[in-house]
Amino acid sequence: MLGRLDWSAIPLHEPLPLTAAALVATAGAVALWWVIKQRLLSYLWREWITSVDHKRIGVLYCLLAVLMLIRGLVDAVMMRTHQAVAVGASQGYLPPDHYDQIFSAHGTLMIFFGAMPFLVGLMNFVVPLQIGARDVAFPTLNAVSFWVTASGALLVNISLIVGEFARTGWLPYAPLSETRYSPGVGVDYYLWAIQIAGVGTLLSGVNLVTTIVKLRAPGMTMMRMPMFCWTALGANLLIVAAFPILTATVTMLTFDRYLDFHFFTNEAGGNPMMFVNMIWAWGHPEVYILILPAFGIFSEIFSTFSGKPLFGYRSMVAATLFIVVVSFTVWLHHFFTMGAGADVNAAFGIATSVIAVGTGVKIFNWIFTMWGGTIRFETPMLWSLAFLGVFTIGGMTGVLLAVPPADFVLHNSMFLVAHFHNVIVGGVIFGAIAGYSYWFPKAFGFRLHEGWGKIAFWLHLTGFAAVFAPMYWLGLEGMTRRLQHIHDTEWTPLLWTMVAGVMASVSGTAALVGQLIVSIRARDRLRDETGDPWHGRTLEWSLPSPPAFFNYAVLPQVEHDEAYWCLKSKVLESKEFPEEPNYRPIELPRRSATGVIVAFFSTLIGFAAIWHIWWLVIAALVGVVLAFVAYAWRDIHEEEVPAEEVARLDREARRPREQALARLKREANA
């Protein structure tokens, strides 16, 4: 009836996961109690859970990502503190089995369920606003994409208390991930979580590519798009091209484990190196799926806070597309040591060095954007400036690792771990926080507290340096990665330096939470009245904060490269506000519970398949099919917003800007 599931799946002999599960359950219960007490259940169901508005879905993506990033940070704290006390005769506090699960879950959560959802959330929220669209191309599919991603994240976290997680690393290399060497359910949790979430990511990629290509406002040619839209297009083209490789690889490994196939086994004609080639043929484009949207965020911030157009716009577009193409030619540098031969290693080493040219073009263009500008050192700009230095260091160490002889020495060392985090944390995470600070007022109508934001920035930057600088040194000293116990006691000071750095990062995260709480309490003082708190240059700043649910009362007519900046300049010069447009009714998609229903049944499918509860798998599959059939058979898919309602909301949005312009006029006359 319950397949392999029994009471032995609960780790009753391990206090750490039980305590963590109890804390999570308590926090969930308290949150649910508060929601019920405030009578918010119906509001949450109507306005958030069943919403197909791209802005709401973008916020939900970011919220999921924040929770998973915090969970991943907890894993990092445990890894670093355990290593610091597991030196010499001491064995630390994490048994080897648990430690292996923690470092596997850390990478999985941070990449698949932290960094990626955050950037997908920002793209969901910002891209339609920047191109002058009312929503994404497929709104209901967008909701399904989010909820299916959340389903995958839920499966990873269920493994904390029911069963176990993979002990194979964040990429489950075969043959270690084969049944012979990993007979438990840990790898199965990984496979089903990634497969389910990967479907959501692929659907989101198709949706955003279609949105950018087909839904741009009149007059917005491709070469008038903001740079964030270009990098979003590049990232989502990579998703569409690369994620089927991940799906195929995970499916083949699933067949090996469930149906006794031999794609990646050591016997019966299997080839483990095929797994490594396939997983990195997806994995290296994945790096650029993460970093390209961050590049777009920094481009918007450097331009806005320098008061200048982005330097070398066309070269930035070319560099983005160059990276998209070349990212598929470098995967083998992740395993130069496999013995492919000097010719193969040389080819991939050259390709890896060449791809750095695209990033180098961007870095010089960002510097030239600031050159001669009037720089404002607001919090988003601080994160962007820190990124420039940190990412340049990470890029230089990447070029070093692109040299096969050097990689032979450093491949499995902490030097490699430091390089990876140097570019992912310094690029992607710094970019995510910068984008969060930059677009928060647009999403919620008030700015974040600058003081707390700067405290969080300096704590994170200090922690970053203290954690990853010693890693480079330890790698050069010969410390390999994934060590549960460390024999060399001379490394102890550097290990404790990393612990101090992790604690600074934890303090920085706490400061970000504190910033949010303080900002909510002071939201009236921090209110964004005009919708343009940063004196922005792109179309999203032409809308009120937060934007109306239909985004644009009338689709904008784009006539220049920087559509909003040019319009704003004309208004400020003439001191005359544009006349009211001719308002018309707007048709928008109806909200739908399809996404959350599909996610519920997807979670059941994954959990039941992990534990071989086949009747539940079949029942849940039927549930997924019925959910889509019910959606397809709806008689009415859209609802109309009357012209009067559109006019009322737009006039309310125009009023603060008209008042601000009138004040400027009076000051000019005085």
DRENLUMTI-213721 format. One record per residue (C-alpha): x negated, y, z; residue number from 1; residue in three letters. Coordinates in steps of 0.05 Angstrom, whole numbers. Layout:
BEGIN
       x       y       z  num  residuo
       X       Y       Z  NUM      Ala
...
//
This chain:
BEGIN
       x       y       z  num  residuo
       0       0       0    1      Met
     -55      49      20    2      Leu
    -111      19     -21    3      Gly
    -178      29      13    4      Arg
    -151      80      62    5      Leu
    -151      60     136    6      Asp
    -170      89     203    7      Trp
    -244      77     191    8      Ser
    -241     135     141    9      Ala
    -235     184     199   10      Ile
    -305     200     228   11      Pro
    -285     190     300   12      Leu
    -358     179     320   13      His
    -382     245     291   14      Glu
    -364     307     334   15      Pro
    -387     359     283   16      Leu
    -336     345     227   17      Pro
    -281     332     278   18      Leu
    -295     399     311   19      Thr
    -297     435     244   20      Ala
    -232     402     222   21      Ala
    -199     422     288   22      Ala
    -222     495     279   23      Leu
    -196     497     207   24      Val
    -130     466     228   25      Ala
    -122     515     285   26      Thr
    -137     574     240   27      Ala
     -87     549     189   28      Gly
     -34     539     242   29      Ala
     -45     609     270   30      Val
     -41     639     200   31      Ala
      23     601     185   32      Leu
      53     623     252   33      Trp
      36     695     237   34      Trp
      67     692     168   35      Val
     131     661     195   36      Ile
     134     711     252   37      Lys
     127     769     204   38      Gln
     180     738     158   39      Arg
     132     738      99   40      Leu
     145     668      72   41      Leu
     196     689      20   42      Ser
     152     750       0   43      Tyr
      91     706      -9   44      Leu
     129     655     -49   45      Trp
     162     707     -94   46      Arg
     104     757    -103   47      Glu
      42     713     -98   48      Trp
      51     638    -101   49      Ile
      98     638    -161   50      Thr
      71     702    -193   51      Ser
      43     700    -264   52      Val
      17     772    -260   53      Asp
     -57     770    -279   54      His
     -74     820    -224   55      Lys
     -43     777    -169   56      Arg
     -76     714    -197   57      Ile
    -143     750    -200   58      Gly
    -137     769    -127   59      Val
    -118     697    -109   60      Leu
    -180     671    -146   61      Tyr
    -224     719    -106   62      Cys
    -191     700     -40   63      Leu
    -203     626     -54   64      Leu
    -275     642     -72   65      Ala
    -287     681      -8   66      Val
    -262     623      35   67      Leu
    -306     574      -3   68      Met
    -367     620       0   69      Leu
    -359     625      75   70      Ile
    -353     549      80   71      Arg
    -416     543      36   72      Gly
    -452     593      81   73      Leu
    -436     551     142   74      Val
    -469     492     106   75      Asp
    -530     535      92   76      Ala
    -535     555     165   77      Val
    -533     482     186   78      Met
    -587     463     135   79      Met
    -635     518     153   80      Arg
    -626     511     229   81      Thr
    -632     435     225   82      His
    -696     438     185   83      Gln
    -726     488     234   84      Ala
    -715     441     293   85      Val
    -728     376     256   86      Ala
    -804     384     255   87      Val
    -857     336     280   88      Gly
    -830     292     335   89      Ala
    -762     325     337   90      Ser
    -707     295     294   91      Gln
    -660     355     293   92      Gly
    -585     351     304   93      Tyr
    -559     325     237   94      Leu
    -566     251     220   95      Pro
    -593     237     150   96      Pro
    -526     215     124   97      Asp
    -491     278     147   98      His
    -547     323     124   99      Tyr
    -544     294      54  100      Asp
    -469     308      51  101      Gln
    -480     379      74  102      Ile
    -530     399      21  103      Phe
    -488     365     -32  104      Ser
    -425     401      -9  105      Ala
    -463     467      -3  106      His
    -483     469     -77  107      Gly
    -416     443    -101  108      Thr
    -376     494     -62  109      Leu
    -420     553     -77  110      Met
    -423     542    -152  111      Ile
    -356     509    -171  112      Phe
    -310     538    -118  113      Phe
    -345     602     -95  114      Gly
    -384     639    -149  115      Ala
    -343     616    -208  116      Met
    -273     631    -180  117      Pro
    -296     699    -156  118      Phe
    -320     719    -225  119      Leu
    -260     687    -260  120      Val
    -217     727    -212  121      Gly
    -251     792    -229  122      Leu
    -245     777    -303  123      Met
    -171     760    -294  124      Asn
    -159     825    -258  125      Phe
    -201     873    -299  126      Val
    -204     849    -371  127      Val
    -130     861    -389  128      Pro
    -133     930    -357  129      Leu
    -197     948    -395  130      Gln
    -171     927    -463  131      Ile
    -103     961    -454  132      Gly
     -61     897    -448  133      Ala
      -1     883    -404  134      Arg
     -24     813    -384  135      Asp
     -66     754    -408  136      Val
     -45     716    -470  137      Ala
     -15     657    -431  138      Phe
       9     681    -362  139      Pro
      39     617    -336  140      Thr
     -21     576    -359  141      Leu
     -63     627    -321  142      Asn
     -25     610    -257  143      Ala
     -34     535    -271  144      Val
    -109     547    -280  145      Ser
    -116     580    -212  146      Phe
     -74     530    -173  147      Trp
    -109     470    -205  148      Val
    -176     501    -186  149      Thr
    -150     509    -115  150      Ala
    -130     435    -117  151      Ser
    -202     415    -132  152      Gly
    -227     458     -74  153      Ala
    -177     426     -28  154      Leu
    -202     356     -45  155      Leu
    -273     375     -28  156      Val
    -251     400      40  157      Asn
    -207     340      54  158      Ile
    -271     298      49  159      Ser
    -295     334     112  160      Leu
    -245     294     154  161      Ile
    -220     236     111  162      Val
    -276     195      84  163      Gly
    -341     229      64  164      Glu
    -371     273      11  165      Phe
    -424     255     -40  166      Ala
    -496     247     -16  167      Arg
    -525     256     -86  168      Thr
    -535     332     -91  169      Gly
    -490     382    -125  170      Trp
    -502     346    -191  171      Leu
    -493     271    -178  172      Pro
    -552     242    -215  173      Tyr
    -544     171    -239  174      Ala
    -560     117    -221  175      Pro
    -557     144    -149  176      Leu
    -484     161    -161  177      Ser
    -467      92    -188  178      Glu
    -427      44    -145  179      Thr
    -488       1    -130  180      Arg
    -524      57     -94  181      Tyr
    -464      99     -71  182      Ser
    -409      49     -55  183      Pro
    -367      96     -12  184      Gly
    -316     148     -33  185      Val
    -363     208     -30  186      Gly
    -380     208    -104  187      Val
    -306     195    -121  188      Asp
    -286     258     -82  189      Tyr
    -337     297    -123  190      Tyr
    -314     268    -189  191      Leu
    -240     281    -180  192      Trp
    -250     350    -149  193      Ala
    -295     372    -206  194      Ile
    -252     340    -260  195      Gln
    -188     373    -235  196      Ile
    -220     442    -223  197      Ala
    -257     436    -290  198      Gly
    -190     431    -326  199      Val
    -168     495    -292  200      Gly
    -233     530    -313  201      Thr
    -227     507    -385  202      Leu
    -155     531    -390  203      Leu
    -176     598    -361  204      Ser
    -232     603    -412  205      Gly
    -185     591    -470  206      Val
    -136     642    -441  207      Asn
    -187     698    -432  208      Leu
    -219     687    -500  209      Val
    -151     692    -533  210      Thr
    -133     753    -492  211      Thr
    -196     791    -512  212      Ile
    -192     772    -585  213      Val
    -117     782    -595  214      Lys
     -89     831    -544  215      Leu
    -133     893    -549  216      Arg
     -96     959    -550  217      Ala
     -86     995    -617  218      Pro
    -152    1026    -639  219      Gly
    -195     985    -591  220      Met
    -242     951    -639  221      Thr
    -291     900    -614  222      Met
    -347     952    -614  223      Met
    -304     998    -570  224      Arg
    -294     946    -515  225      Met
    -327     960    -447  226      Pro
    -389     919    -435  227      Met
    -354     878    -381  228      Phe
    -305     854    -433  229      Cys
    -363     833    -478  230      Trp
    -397     794    -423  231      Thr
    -330     763    -403  232      Ala
    -320     742    -476  233      Leu
    -390     711    -477  234      Gly
    -379     675    -411  235      Ala
    -312     647    -432  236      Asn
    -338     625    -501  237      Leu
    -390     586    -462  238      Leu
    -335     556    -418  239      Ile
    -296     533    -479  240      Val
    -359     503    -510  241      Ala
    -394     474    -449  242      Ala
    -340     450    -401  243      Phe
    -317     393    -448  244      Pro
    -388     366    -440  245      Ile
    -379     366    -364  246      Leu
    -311     333    -372  247      Thr
    -340     279    -416  248      Ala
    -399     267    -369  249      Thr
    -355     262    -307  250      Val
    -306     217    -344  251      Thr
    -361     170    -365  252      Met
    -388     165    -294  253      Leu
    -316     154    -269  254      Thr
    -309      96    -319  255      Phe
    -375      67    -293  256      Asp
    -349      69    -221  257      Arg
    -276      48    -232  258      Tyr
    -277       4    -294  259      Leu
    -347     -26    -289  260      Asp
    -372       9    -352  261      Phe
    -447      18    -360  262      His
    -458      87    -390  263      Phe
    -510     108    -338  264      Phe
    -529      45    -300  265      Thr
    -599      14    -299  266      Asn
    -573     -50    -330  267      Glu
    -527     -75    -386  268      Ala
    -551     -23    -435  269      Gly
    -538      38    -391  270      Gly
    -584      99    -394  271      Asn
    -589     143    -331  272      Pro
    -628     196    -370  273      Met
    -568     205    -415  274      Met
    -530     230    -353  275      Phe
    -585     280    -338  276      Val
    -586     306    -409  277      Asn
    -510     312    -412  278      Met
    -501     344    -344  279      Ile
    -554     397    -359  280      Trp
    -528     408    -430  281      Ala
    -469     435    -391  282      Trp
    -508     459    -330  283      Gly
    -553     510    -363  284      His
    -497     546    -402  285      Pro
    -462     545    -334  286      Glu
    -518     589    -306  287      Val
    -500     641    -359  288      Tyr
    -425     631    -349  289      Ile
    -441     656    -279  290      Leu
    -490     711    -294  291      Ile
    -460     743    -356  292      Leu
    -398     771    -320  293      Pro
    -445     797    -266  294      Ala
    -486     832    -321  295      Phe
    -421     864    -344  296      Gly
    -405     888    -274  297      Ile
    -473     920    -266  298      Phe
    -466     953    -335  299      Ser
    -401     986    -313  300      Glu
    -430    1008    -246  301      Ile
    -495    1036    -274  302      Phe
    -458    1077    -326  303      Ser
    -405    1103    -277  304      Thr
    -452    1121    -220  305      Phe
    -504    1152    -267  306      Ser
    -451    1195    -301  307      Gly
    -474    1172    -370  308      Lys
    -453    1125    -425  309      Pro
    -487    1057    -424  310      Leu
    -554    1063    -459  311      Phe
    -562    1020    -521  312      Gly
    -490     993    -523  313      Tyr
    -500     955    -589  314      Arg
    -565     924    -566  315      Ser
    -530     902    -502  316      Met
    -476     869    -543  317      Val
    -530     835    -586  318      Ala
    -568     812    -523  319      Ala
    -504     783    -494  320      Thr
    -489     743    -557  321      Leu
    -562     722    -563  322      Phe
    -558     693    -492  323      Ile
    -493     657    -508  324      Val
    -526     621    -567  325      Val
    -595     607    -539  326      Val
    -568     582    -472  327      Ser
    -551     516    -507  328      Phe
    -623     505    -527  329      Thr
    -659     505    -460  330      Val
    -627     450    -417  331      Trp
    -686     403    -417  332      Leu
    -730     450    -376  333      His
    -692     423    -316  334      His
    -728     357    -324  335      Phe
    -794     369    -358  336      Phe
    -822     313    -315  337      Thr
    -779     259    -345  338      Met
    -832     240    -396  339      Gly
    -800     265    -460  340      Ala
    -869     282    -488  341      Gly
    -910     344    -500  342      Ala
    -874     365    -564  343      Asp
    -805     363    -533  344      Val
    -829     399    -470  345      Asn
    -864     452    -511  346      Ala
    -801     466    -553  347      Ala
    -757     474    -493  348      Phe
    -810     515    -456  349      Gly
    -813     564    -514  350      Ile
    -737     568    -518  351      Ala
    -734     582    -443  352      Thr
    -784     638    -450  353      Ser
    -748     667    -510  354      Val
    -681     671    -473  355      Ile
    -713     718    -423  356      Ala
    -717     769    -479  357      Val
    -641     779    -478  358      Gly
    -642     793    -403  359      Thr
    -703     838    -410  360      Gly
    -665     881    -461  361      Val
    -609     889    -411  362      Lys
    -655     908    -353  363      Ile
    -690     962    -394  364      Phe
    -622     989    -418  365      Asn
    -597     994    -347  366      Trp
    -660    1032    -327  367      Ile
    -652    1079    -386  368      Phe
    -578    1089    -368  369      Thr
    -600    1116    -301  370      Met
    -656    1158    -330  371      Trp
    -635    1230    -331  372      Gly
    -568    1214    -300  373      Gly
    -536    1242    -237  374      Thr
    -541    1181    -193  375      Ile
    -492    1171    -136  376      Arg
    -515    1120     -84  377      Phe
    -447    1091     -67  378      Glu
    -443    1019     -42  379      Thr
    -431     987    -111  380      Pro
    -493    1024    -138  381      Met
    -536    1000     -79  382      Leu
    -519     927     -96  383      Trp
    -535     941    -169  384      Ser
    -602     972    -154  385      Leu
    -621     915    -108  386      Ala
    -602     867    -163  387      Phe
    -651     900    -211  388      Leu
    -711     885    -166  389      Gly
    -689     818    -140  390      Val
    -668     790    -208  391      Phe
    -731     814    -242  392      Thr
    -772     774    -191  393      Ile
    -727     714    -201  394      Gly
    -734     720    -277  395      Gly
    -810     722    -273  396      Met
    -812     659    -231  397      Thr
    -765     628    -282  398      Gly
    -814     643    -338  399      Val
    -869     611    -296  400      Leu
    -827     548    -288  401      Leu
    -814     548    -363  402      Ala
    -888     529    -372  403      Val
    -887     452    -370  404      Pro
    -955     443    -335  405      Pro
    -934     491    -279  406      Ala
    -866     458    -274  407      Asp
    -900     390    -265  408      Phe
    -930     417    -200  409      Val
    -870     457    -175  410      Leu
    -811     418    -202  411      His
    -786     384    -139  412      Asn
    -811     436     -90  413      Ser
    -779     492     -50  414      Met
    -808     540    -102  415      Phe
    -755     517    -150  416      Leu
    -700     524     -97  417      Val
    -725     595     -84  418      Ala
    -723     612    -158  419      His
    -653     585    -168  420      Phe
    -626     624    -108  421      His
    -665     685    -129  422      Asn
    -625     691    -193  423      Val
    -558     662    -170  424      Ile
    -553     699    -104  425      Val
    -590     761    -128  426      Gly
    -551     762    -193  427      Gly
    -484     729    -185  428      Val
    -469     740    -111  429      Ile
    -496     811    -110  430      Phe
    -455     823    -174  431      Gly
    -392     794    -143  432      Ala
    -398     838     -82  433      Ile
    -413     899    -125  434      Ala
    -352     885    -168  435      Gly
    -310     874    -106  436      Tyr
    -331     941     -78  437      Ser
    -322     976    -145  438      Tyr
    -252     950    -164  439      Trp
    -223     942     -94  440      Phe
    -189    1011     -96  441      Pro
    -158     993    -162  442      Lys
    -129     929    -134  443      Ala
    -104     955     -67  444      Phe
     -98    1030     -72  445      Gly
    -152    1050     -21  446      Phe
    -227    1050     -19  447      Arg
    -270    1008      26  448      Leu
    -306    1041      84  449      His
    -374    1065      58  450      Glu
    -411    1061     125  451      Gly
    -393     988     138  452      Trp
    -408     972      65  453      Gly
    -478     999      71  454      Lys
    -490     961     136  455      Ile
    -468     897     101  456      Ala
    -514     913      42  457      Phe
    -577     923      83  458      Trp
    -564     862     126  459      Leu
    -553     818      65  460      His
    -614     846      29  461      Leu
    -658     836      91  462      Thr
    -631     765     100  463      Gly
    -641     749      27  464      Phe
    -715     769      30  465      Ala
    -726     732      96  466      Ala
    -695     667      70  467      Val
    -723     661       0  468      Phe
    -793     693       4  469      Ala
    -817     639      52  470      Pro
    -787     586       5  471      Met
    -835     607     -50  472      Tyr
    -893     601      -2  473      Trp
    -870     533      25  474      Leu
    -862     508     -46  475      Gly
    -933     528     -64  476      Leu
    -955     493       1  477      Glu
    -923     429     -24  478      Gly
    -857     425      14  479      Met
    -806     387     -27  480      Thr
    -731     401     -27  481      Arg
    -676     361       8  482      Arg
    -719     343      68  483      Leu
    -679     320     129  484      Gln
    -743     316     170  485      His
    -808     355     164  486      Ile
    -875     327     186  487      His
    -920     388     176  488      Asp
    -915     430     239  489      Thr
    -954     487     207  490      Glu
    -891     505     167  491      Trp
    -851     519     231  492      Thr
    -860     596     231  493      Pro
    -836     601     159  494      Leu
    -777     555     174  495      Leu
    -756     599     232  496      Trp
    -764     661     188  497      Thr
    -713     630     141  498      Met
    -667     618     201  499      Val
    -672     692     219  500      Ala
    -656     709     147  501      Gly
    -595     664     147  502      Val
    -571     697     211  503      Met
    -580     766     179  504      Ala
    -538     742     120  505      Ser
    -485     716     168  506      Val
    -485     784     202  507      Ser
    -478     817     133  508      Gly
    -418     773     118  509      Thr
    -388     791     185  510      Ala
    -400     865     167  511      Ala
    -362     854     102  512      Leu
    -304     825     141  513      Val
    -309     883     190  514      Gly
    -310     932     131  515      Gln
    -245     903     105  516      Leu
    -211     906     173  517      Ile
    -234     978     186  518      Val
    -213     998     115  519      Ser
    -143     969     123  520      Ile
    -134    1006     189  521      Arg
    -159    1072     157  522      Ala
    -124    1061      90  523      Arg
     -85    1126      94  524      Asp
    -150    1165     100  525      Arg
    -184    1123      46  526      Leu
    -124    1126      -1  527      Arg
    -139    1130     -76  528      Asp
     -87    1182     -97  529      Glu
    -107    1192    -170  530      Thr
    -127    1121    -190  531      Gly
    -197    1146    -208  532      Asp
    -239    1146    -144  533      Pro
    -307    1136    -178  534      Trp
    -296    1185    -237  535      His
    -295    1123    -282  536      Gly
    -303    1117    -356  537      Arg
    -260    1057    -377  538      Thr
    -185    1048    -386  539      Leu
    -169    1014    -319  540      Glu
    -183    1081    -284  541      Trp
    -128    1114    -325  542      Ser
     -77    1074    -285  543      Leu
     -52    1086    -215  544      Pro
     -82    1046    -158  545      Ser
     -54     994    -153  546      Pro
     -27     990    -225  547      Pro
      46     978    -238  548      Ala
      65     905    -250  549      Phe
      70     920    -325  550      Phe
       2     955    -326  551      Asn
      15    1006    -382  552      Tyr
      82    1042    -390  553      Ala
      60    1054    -462  554      Val
       1    1018    -493  555      Leu
     -58    1067    -500  556      Pro
     -82    1090    -569  557      Gln
    -158    1084    -568  558      Val
    -195    1134    -611  559      Glu
    -265    1136    -582  560      His
    -318    1089    -554  561      Asp
    -304    1109    -482  562      Glu
    -229    1115    -487  563      Ala
    -213    1141    -417  564      Tyr
    -274    1185    -410  565      Trp
    -259    1222    -475  566      Cys
    -186    1231    -456  567      Leu
    -204    1256    -387  568      Lys
    -255    1304    -415  569      Ser
    -203    1335    -461  570      Lys
    -153    1343    -404  571      Val
    -205    1374    -358  572      Leu
    -228    1421    -413  573      Glu
    -158    1444    -435  574      Ser
    -128    1440    -364  575      Lys
     -65    1412    -397  576      Glu
     -37    1344    -379  577      Phe
     -12    1301    -437  578      Pro
      63    1302    -450  579      Glu
     107    1245    -426  580      Glu
     108    1187    -475  581      Pro
     171    1157    -505  582      Asn
     189    1103    -454  583      Tyr
     217    1037    -478  584      Arg
     239     973    -444  585      Pro
     183     923    -430  586      Ile
     189     847    -433  587      Glu
     148     808    -383  588      Leu
     143     733    -367  589      Pro
     185     708    -309  590      Arg
     150     682    -248  591      Arg
     142     607    -246  592      Ser
     127     554    -193  593      Ala
      97     509    -246  594      Thr
      25     524    -224  595      Gly
      33     507    -151  596      Val
      75     445    -166  597      Ile
      24     419    -216  598      Val
     -31     432    -165  599      Ala
       7     394    -111  600      Phe
      13     333    -155  601      Phe
     -58     340    -180  602      Ser
     -83     337    -109  603      Thr
     -43     274     -98  604      Leu
     -71     244    -162  605      Ile
    -142     258    -140  606      Gly
    -133     235     -68  607      Phe
     -96     172     -89  608      Ala
    -148     154    -142  609      Ala
    -204     163     -92  610      Ile
    -172     113     -45  611      Trp
    -144      67    -100  612      His
     -71      80     -82  613      Ile
     -48      67    -153  614      Trp
      27      72    -143  615      Trp
      17     143    -117  616      Leu
     -26     160    -177  617      Val
      30     139    -224  618      Ile
      83     176    -184  619      Ala
      41     240    -182  620      Ala
      28     236    -257  621      Leu
     103     232    -268  622      Val
     110     293    -224  623      Gly
      60     333    -266  624      Val
      96     314    -330  625      Val
     164     332    -301  626      Leu
     138     400    -278  627      Ala
     116     418    -348  628      Phe
     180     391    -378  629      Val
     221     433    -330  630      Ala
     181     494    -349  631      Tyr
     189     480    -424  632      Ala
     264     471    -417  633      Trp
     277     538    -384  634      Arg
     328     578    -422  635      Asp
     298     646    -406  636      Ile
     223     655    -404  637      His
     220     731    -400  638      Glu
     254     787    -363  639      Glu
     264     858    -386  640      Glu
     241     920    -348  641      Val
     290     976    -366  642      Pro
     262    1039    -397  643      Ala
     289    1079    -337  644      Glu
     249    1037    -288  645      Glu
     186    1043    -331  646      Val
     195    1119    -334  647      Ala
     207    1125    -259  648      Arg
     144    1086    -241  649      Leu
     101    1122    -292  650      Asp
     124    1191    -269  651      Arg
     107    1172    -198  652      Glu
      38    1152    -222  653      Ala
      28    1216    -262  654      Arg
      48    1263    -206  655      Arg
     -17    1260    -164  656      Pro
     -59    1271    -227  657      Arg
     -17    1330    -248  658      Glu
     -24    1359    -178  659      Gln
    -100    1348    -179  660      Ala
    -104    1382    -247  661      Leu
     -61    1441    -222  662      Ala
    -110    1450    -164  663      Arg
    -169    1452    -212  664      Leu
    -132    1503    -254  665      Lys
    -119    1547    -193  666      Arg
    -192    1542    -172  667      Glu
    -216    1560    -242  668      Ala
    -170    1621    -244  669      Asn
    -192    1643    -176  670      Ala
//
